[in-house]
Amino acid sequence: MKSISPAELQHLLLNNEDLILIDVRESWERDAFNIGGHHIPLGDVIARREEIAREKPVIVYCEKGIRSGIVIQRLESLGFHNLINLSGGMKAWKADLL
């Protein structure tokens, strides 16, 4: 599974790289803090997989990087090859960048 650090992702975002962010946390977690992107909670990902691009990098994030890793494993088994896990999730983002 490919992964990216918070600092690497921040660099890409600041340089307006063509990528997509997907937040797989629950709504209350997203409301408390997020870095943008599409919101597709973990439990809805498979049913909503058609909403996820296949032609550009997709960074998947959650609170600690565990749920996003699960999502990536499930989607890779369905033929996705462009998914990247945010290492440490929002916890690492806040610790490293705020």
DSSP file (Angstrom, degrees, kcal/mol; ACC not computed):
  #  RESIDUE AA STRUCTURE BP1 BP2  ACC     N-H-->O    O-->H-N    N-H-->O    O-->H-N    TCO  KAPPA ALPHA  PHI   PSI    X-CA   Y-CA   Z-CA
    1    1 A M              0   0    0      0, 0.0     2,-0.2     0, 0.0    83,-0.1   0.000 360.0 360.0 360.0 131.4    0.0    0.0    0.0
    2    2 A K  E     -a   84   0A   0     81,-0.5    83,-2.5    84,-0.0     2,-0.3  -0.502 360.0-174.0 -75.9 147.2    1.3    3.4   -1.0
    3    3 A S  E     -a   85   0A   0     81,-0.2     2,-0.3    -2,-0.2    83,-0.2  -0.946  13.8-158.2-140.4 163.5    1.5    6.0    1.7
    4    4 A I  E     -a   86   0A   0     81,-2.4    83,-2.6    -2,-0.3    80,-0.0  -0.994  20.0-123.9-141.2 143.4    2.3    9.7    2.1
    5    5 A S     >  -     0   0    0     -2,-0.3     4,-2.5    81,-0.2     5,-0.2  -0.458  29.3-111.6 -82.1 159.7    3.4   11.8    5.1
    6    6 A P  H  > S+     0   0    0      0, 0.0     4,-2.8     0, 0.0     5,-0.2   0.905 119.3  51.3 -55.8 -41.7    1.4   14.9    6.2
    7    7 A A  H  > S+     0   0    0      2,-0.2     4,-2.1     1,-0.2     5,-0.1   0.903 109.8  48.8 -64.3 -40.9    4.4   17.1    5.1
    8    8 A E  H  > S+     0   0    0      2,-0.2     4,-2.0     1,-0.2    -1,-0.2   0.917 113.3  47.4 -64.4 -42.3    4.5   15.5    1.7
    9    9 A L  H  X S+     0   0    0     -4,-2.5     4,-2.7     2,-0.2     5,-0.2   0.919 109.5  52.7 -65.5 -43.1    0.7   15.9    1.2
   10   10 A Q  H  X S+     0   0    0     -4,-2.8     4,-2.7     1,-0.2    -1,-0.2   0.909 108.1  52.2 -58.7 -41.3    0.8   19.5    2.4
   11   11 A H  H  X S+     0   0    0     -4,-2.1     4,-1.4     2,-0.2    -1,-0.2   0.928 110.3  47.6 -59.7 -46.4    3.5   20.2   -0.2
   12   12 A L  H  <>S+     0   0    0     -4,-2.0     5,-2.5     1,-0.2    -2,-0.2   0.912 113.0  48.5 -61.8 -43.2    1.4   18.7   -3.0
   13   13 A L  H ><5S+     0   0    0     -4,-2.7     3,-1.6     1,-0.2    -2,-0.2   0.906 109.6  51.5 -65.3 -41.6   -1.6   20.7   -1.9
   14   14 A L  H 3<5S+     0   0    0     -4,-2.7    -1,-0.2     1,-0.3    -2,-0.2   0.787 110.5  50.1 -65.6 -26.3    0.3   24.0   -1.7
   15   15 A N  T 3<5S-     0   0    0     -4,-1.4    -1,-0.3    -5,-0.2    -2,-0.2   0.222 113.5-120.2 -95.9  13.4    1.6   23.3   -5.2
   16   16 A N  T < 5 -     0   0    0     -3,-1.6    -3,-0.2     1,-0.1    -2,-0.1   0.842  43.1-175.4  52.8  40.0   -2.0   22.7   -6.5
   17   17 A E      < -     0   0    0     -5,-2.5     2,-1.4    -6,-0.1    -1,-0.1  -0.328  35.3-105.6 -63.7 149.9   -1.2   19.1   -7.6
   18   18 A D  S    S+     0   0    0      2,-0.0     2,-0.3    -2,-0.0    -1,-0.1  -0.646  73.4 121.4 -82.9  92.8   -4.0   17.3   -9.4
   19   19 A L        -     0   0    0     -2,-1.4     2,-0.4    37,-0.1    39,-0.2  -0.918  53.4-125.7-145.9 169.7   -5.2   14.9   -6.7
   20   20 A I  E     -b   58   0A   0     37,-2.3    39,-3.3    -2,-0.3     2,-0.4  -0.963  13.5-149.4-124.0 139.2   -8.3   14.0   -4.8
   21   21 A L  E     -b   59   0A   0     -2,-0.4    17,-2.8    37,-0.2     2,-0.4  -0.886  10.2-169.7-105.0 138.3   -8.7   13.8   -1.0
   22   22 A I  E     -bc  60  38A   0     37,-2.6    39,-2.9    -2,-0.4     2,-0.6  -0.984   7.7-157.9-129.9 121.9  -11.2   11.4    0.5
   23   23 A D  E     -bc  61  39A   0     15,-3.2    17,-2.2    -2,-0.4    39,-0.2  -0.878   8.9-177.3 -97.9 118.6  -12.1   11.6    4.2
   24   24 A V        +     0   0    0     37,-2.6    18,-2.2    -2,-0.6    19,-0.2   0.246  46.1 109.5-103.0  13.0  -13.5    8.2    5.5
   25   25 A R  S    S-     0   0    0     36,-0.3     2,-0.1    16,-0.2    -2,-0.1  -0.232  78.7 -85.1 -78.9 173.8  -14.2    9.4    9.1
   26   26 A E    >>  -     0   0    0     15,-0.1     4,-2.1     1,-0.1     3,-0.6  -0.372  42.7-105.5 -74.6 160.3  -17.6    9.9   10.6
   27   27 A S  H 3> S+     0   0    0      1,-0.2     4,-2.7     2,-0.2     5,-0.2   0.875 119.0  54.6 -57.1 -42.1  -19.4   13.2   10.1
   28   28 A W  H 3> S+     0   0    0      1,-0.2     4,-1.3     2,-0.2    -1,-0.2   0.850 108.9  49.0 -64.4 -32.8  -18.7   14.4   13.7
   29   29 A E  H <> S+     0   0    0     -3,-0.6     4,-1.6     2,-0.2    -1,-0.2   0.915 112.3  47.9 -69.8 -42.7  -15.0   13.8   13.3
   30   30 A R  H  < S+     0   0    0     -4,-2.1    -2,-0.2     1,-0.2    -1,-0.2   0.892 108.4  54.8 -64.3 -39.9  -15.0   15.7   10.0
   31   31 A D  H  < S+     0   0    0     -4,-2.7    -1,-0.2     1,-0.2    -2,-0.2   0.850 106.5  52.4 -62.0 -34.0  -16.9   18.5   11.6
   32   32 A A  H  < S-     0   0    0     -4,-1.3     2,-0.3     1,-0.3    -1,-0.2   0.877 131.8 -19.4 -70.8 -38.6  -14.3   18.9   14.3
   33   33 A F     <  +     0   0    0     -4,-1.6     2,-0.3    -5,-0.1    -1,-0.3  -0.872  68.2 156.9-170.2 134.0  -11.3   19.1   11.9
   34   34 A N        -     0   0    0     -2,-0.3     3,-0.1    -3,-0.2    -4,-0.0  -0.982  37.7-138.5-155.0 165.5  -10.6   18.2    8.3
   35   35 A I        -     0   0    0      1,-0.4     2,-0.1    -2,-0.3    -5,-0.0   0.130  61.0-104.4-111.8  17.4   -8.3   19.2    5.4
   36   36 A G        +     0   0    0     -6,-0.1    -1,-0.4     1,-0.1     2,-0.1  -0.458  67.8 109.8  97.3-168.4  -11.0   19.1    2.7
   37   37 A G  S    S-     0   0    0     -2,-0.1   -15,-0.2    -3,-0.1     2,-0.2  -0.353  74.7 -32.4  89.9-172.2  -11.9   16.7    0.0
   38   38 A H  E     -c   22   0A   0    -17,-2.8   -15,-3.2    -2,-0.1     2,-0.7  -0.561  53.2-136.2 -84.0 146.3  -14.8   14.4   -0.4
   39   39 A H  E     +c   23   0A   0     -2,-0.2   -15,-0.2   -17,-0.2    -2,-0.1  -0.914  35.2 155.7-107.4 113.2  -16.5   12.9    2.6
   40   40 A I        -     0   0    0    -17,-2.2     5,-0.1    -2,-0.7   -14,-0.1  -0.852  36.6-136.8-134.0  97.8  -17.3    9.2    2.2
   41   41 A P    >>  -     0   0    0      0, 0.0     3,-2.5     0, 0.0     4,-0.8  -0.144  25.9-107.2 -55.5 149.6  -17.6    7.4    5.6
   42   42 A L  G >4 S+     0   0    0    -18,-2.2     3,-1.1     1,-0.3     4,-0.4   0.853 118.5  55.2 -44.7 -47.3  -15.9    4.0    5.9
   43   43 A G  G 34 S+     0   0    0      1,-0.2    -1,-0.3   -19,-0.2     4,-0.2   0.648 111.7  44.3 -66.3 -14.7  -19.3    2.2    6.0
   44   44 A D  G <> S+     0   0    0     -3,-2.5     4,-1.9     2,-0.1    -1,-0.2   0.493  84.8  95.5-105.5  -6.2  -20.4    3.8    2.7
   45   45 A V  T << S+     0   0    0     -3,-1.1     4,-0.2    -4,-0.8    -2,-0.1   0.901  84.6  45.9 -59.0 -48.6  -17.2    3.4    0.6
   46   46 A I  T >4 S+     0   0    0     -4,-0.4     3,-1.2     1,-0.2    -1,-0.2   0.932 115.1  47.0 -63.4 -44.9  -18.0    0.2   -1.2
   47   47 A A  T 34 S+     0   0    0      1,-0.3     3,-0.3    -4,-0.2    -1,-0.2   0.800 120.1  40.3 -65.4 -28.1  -21.5    1.3   -2.1
   48   48 A R  T >< S+     0   0    0     -4,-1.9     3,-2.3     1,-0.2    -1,-0.3   0.150  76.9 119.2-106.5  18.7  -20.2    4.7   -3.3
   49   49 A R  G X   +     0   0    0     -3,-1.2     3,-1.7     1,-0.3    -1,-0.2   0.753  64.4  69.0 -59.1 -25.7  -17.0    3.5   -5.0
   50   50 A E  G 3  S+     0   0    0     -3,-0.3    -1,-0.3     1,-0.3    -2,-0.1   0.692  90.9  63.3 -67.3 -16.5  -18.1    4.9   -8.4
   51   51 A E  G <  S+     0   0    0     -3,-2.3     2,-0.6     2,-0.1    -1,-0.3   0.575  86.3  90.1 -80.0  -9.4  -17.6    8.4   -6.9
   52   52 A I  S <  S-     0   0    0     -3,-1.7     6,-0.1    -4,-0.2   -30,-0.0  -0.792  80.6-124.9 -97.6 123.4  -13.9    7.7   -6.5
   53   53 A A        -     0   0    0     -2,-0.6    29,-0.1     1,-0.1    -2,-0.1  -0.248  20.1-171.6 -63.1 149.0  -11.7    8.7   -9.4
   54   54 A R  S    S+     0   0    0     26,-0.1    27,-0.2    27,-0.1    -1,-0.1   0.458  76.7  65.2-113.9  -9.2   -9.4    6.0  -10.9
   55   55 A E  S    S+     0   0    0      2,-0.1    -2,-0.0    27,-0.0    -1,-0.0   0.446 102.9  36.3-101.2  -0.3   -7.4    8.3  -13.3
   56   56 A K  S    S-     0   0    0     26,-0.0   -37,-0.1   -36,-0.0    26,-0.1  -0.953  98.8 -72.8-144.1 164.3   -5.6   10.5  -10.7
   57   57 A P        -     0   0    0      0, 0.0   -37,-2.3     0, 0.0     2,-0.5  -0.320  42.5-160.9 -60.9 136.0   -4.0   10.1   -7.3
   58   58 A V  E     -bd  20  83A   0     24,-2.6    26,-2.7   -39,-0.2     2,-0.6  -0.976   2.9-156.6-121.7 116.9   -6.5    9.7   -4.5
   59   59 A I  E     -bd  21  84A   0    -39,-3.3   -37,-2.6    -2,-0.5     2,-0.5  -0.839  10.7-159.9 -93.9 122.1   -5.3   10.4   -0.9
   60   60 A V  E     +bd  22  85A   0     24,-3.0    26,-2.2    -2,-0.6     2,-0.3  -0.872  14.8 179.1-105.1 132.6   -7.5    8.6    1.6
   61   61 A Y  E     +b   23   0A   0    -39,-2.9   -37,-2.6    -2,-0.5   -36,-0.3  -0.956  15.7 158.7-137.2 156.6   -7.4    9.8    5.2
   62   62 A C        -     0   0    0     -2,-0.3    28,-2.3    24,-0.3    29,-0.1  -0.587  60.3 -69.0-144.6-153.4   -9.0    9.2    8.6
   63   63 A E  S    S+     0   0    0     26,-0.3    28,-2.9    -2,-0.2    29,-0.3   0.912 123.5   2.6 -79.0 -42.3   -8.0    9.9   12.2
   64   64 A K  S    S-     0   0    0     25,-0.2    24,-0.5    26,-0.2    25,-0.2   0.443 101.9-101.0-125.4  -3.5   -4.9    7.7   12.6
   65   65 A G  S  > S+     0   0    0     23,-0.3     4,-0.8    22,-0.2    24,-0.1   0.411  97.3 100.6  97.0  -1.8   -4.5    6.0    9.2
   66   66 A I  H  > S+     0   0    0      2,-0.2     4,-2.0     3,-0.1     5,-0.1   0.949  82.6  41.3 -82.7 -53.1   -6.1    2.7   10.1
   67   67 A R  H  > S+     0   0    0      1,-0.2     4,-2.5     2,-0.2     5,-0.2   0.891 114.4  53.8 -63.0 -38.3   -9.6    3.1    8.6
   68   68 A S  H  > S+     0   0    0      1,-0.2     4,-2.4     2,-0.2    -1,-0.2   0.881 107.1  52.3 -64.3 -35.4   -8.1    4.6    5.5
   69   69 A G  H  X S+     0   0    0     -4,-0.8     4,-2.3     2,-0.2    -1,-0.2   0.895 108.7  50.0 -64.3 -40.0   -5.8    1.6    5.2
   70   70 A I  H  X S+     0   0    0     -4,-2.0     4,-2.4     2,-0.2    -2,-0.2   0.924 110.5  50.4 -62.5 -45.1   -8.8   -0.7    5.4
   71   71 A V  H  X S+     0   0    0     -4,-2.5     4,-2.7     1,-0.2     5,-0.2   0.926 110.2  49.8 -59.0 -45.8  -10.6    1.3    2.7
   72   72 A I  H  X S+     0   0    0     -4,-2.4     4,-2.9     1,-0.2     5,-0.2   0.920 109.8  50.5 -62.1 -44.1   -7.6    1.1    0.4
   73   73 A Q  H  X S+     0   0    0     -4,-2.3     4,-1.5     1,-0.2    -1,-0.2   0.924 112.6  46.9 -59.6 -44.2   -7.3   -2.6    0.9
   74   74 A R  H  < S+     0   0    0     -4,-2.4     4,-0.4     1,-0.2    -2,-0.2   0.921 115.4  44.7 -64.3 -43.9  -11.0   -3.1    0.1
   75   75 A L  H ><>S+     0   0    0     -4,-2.7     5,-2.0     1,-0.2     3,-1.1   0.862 108.4  56.6 -71.9 -34.7  -10.9   -0.9   -3.0
   76   76 A E  H ><5S+     0   0    0     -4,-2.9     3,-1.6     1,-0.3    -1,-0.2   0.864 101.4  57.8 -63.3 -33.3   -7.6   -2.4   -4.3
   77   77 A S  T 3<5S+     0   0    0     -4,-1.5    -1,-0.3     1,-0.3    -2,-0.2   0.680 105.0  53.1 -68.7 -15.3   -9.3   -5.8   -4.2
   78   78 A L  T < 5S-     0   0    0     -3,-1.1    -1,-0.3    -4,-0.4    -2,-0.2   0.238 133.1 -88.0-102.6  11.1  -11.9   -4.2   -6.6
   79   79 A G  T < 5S+     0   0    0     -3,-1.6     2,-0.3     1,-0.3    -3,-0.2   0.515  77.4 142.7 101.8   5.1   -9.3   -3.0   -9.1
   80   80 A F      < +     0   0    0     -5,-2.0    -1,-0.3    -8,-0.1    -2,-0.1  -0.633  13.9 167.3 -78.5 137.3   -8.2    0.5   -7.8
   81   81 A H        +     0   0    0     -2,-0.3    -1,-0.1   -27,-0.2   -27,-0.1   0.206  61.7  70.6-131.5  12.5   -4.5    1.2   -8.2
   82   82 A N        +     0   0    0    -29,-0.1   -24,-2.6   -26,-0.1     2,-0.3   0.087  67.2 120.8-121.1  21.5   -4.3    4.9   -7.5
   83   83 A L  E     - d   0  58A   0    -26,-0.2   -81,-0.5   -11,-0.1     2,-0.4  -0.702  36.7-172.2 -98.8 140.8   -4.9    5.1   -3.8
   84   84 A I  E     -ad   2  59A   0    -26,-2.7   -24,-3.0    -2,-0.3     2,-0.4  -0.997  16.9-136.6-133.4 131.8   -2.5    6.5   -1.2
   85   85 A N  E     -ad   3  60A   0    -83,-2.5   -81,-2.4    -2,-0.4     2,-0.9  -0.727  16.9-128.7 -90.0 132.5   -2.9    6.4    2.6
   86   86 A L  E >   -a    4   0A   0    -26,-2.2     3,-1.8    -2,-0.4   -24,-0.3  -0.727  33.9-124.7 -78.0 109.5   -2.1    9.5    4.7
   87   87 A S  T 3  S+     0   0    0    -83,-2.6   -22,-0.2    -2,-0.9    -1,-0.0  -0.342  88.6   1.0 -60.2 124.5    0.3    8.1    7.2
   88   88 A G  T >> S-     0   0    0    -24,-0.5     4,-1.9    -2,-0.1     3,-0.6   0.378  99.5-137.2  79.4  -5.7   -0.9    8.8   10.8
   89   89 A G  H <>  -     0   0    0     -3,-1.8     4,-2.1   -25,-0.2   -26,-0.3  -0.053  60.5 -24.2  55.8-151.5   -4.1   10.5    9.5
   90   90 A M  H 3> S+     0   0    0    -28,-2.3     4,-2.6     1,-0.2     5,-0.2   0.781 135.1  62.7 -67.5 -27.8   -5.4   13.7   11.1
   91   91 A K  H <> S+     0   0    0    -28,-2.9     4,-2.0    -3,-0.6    -1,-0.2   0.942 109.2  40.5 -61.7 -46.3   -3.6   12.9   14.3
   92   92 A A  H  X S+     0   0    0     -4,-1.9     4,-3.1   -29,-0.3     5,-0.3   0.884 112.2  56.6 -69.1 -38.9   -0.2   13.1   12.6
   93   93 A W  H  X S+     0   0    0     -4,-2.1     4,-2.7     1,-0.2     5,-0.5   0.946 111.2  43.0 -56.6 -49.3   -1.3   16.1   10.5
   94   94 A K  H  X S+     0   0    0     -4,-2.6     4,-1.4     1,-0.2    -1,-0.2   0.903 117.0  46.9 -64.9 -41.7   -2.1   18.1   13.6
   95   95 A A  H  < S+     0   0    0     -4,-2.0    -2,-0.2    -5,-0.2    -1,-0.2   0.885 122.1  34.8 -67.4 -39.3    1.1   16.9   15.4
   96   96 A D  H  < S+     0   0    0     -4,-3.1    -2,-0.2    -5,-0.1    -3,-0.2   0.815 130.7  24.4 -86.0 -32.5    3.4   17.6   12.5
   97   97 A L  H  <        0   0    0     -4,-2.7    -3,-0.2    -5,-0.3    -2,-0.2   0.577 360.0 360.0-118.7 -11.6    1.8   20.7   10.9
   98   98 A L     <        0   0    0     -4,-1.4    -3,-0.1    -5,-0.5    -4,-0.1   0.440 360.0 360.0-105.5 360.0   -0.2   22.7   13.4
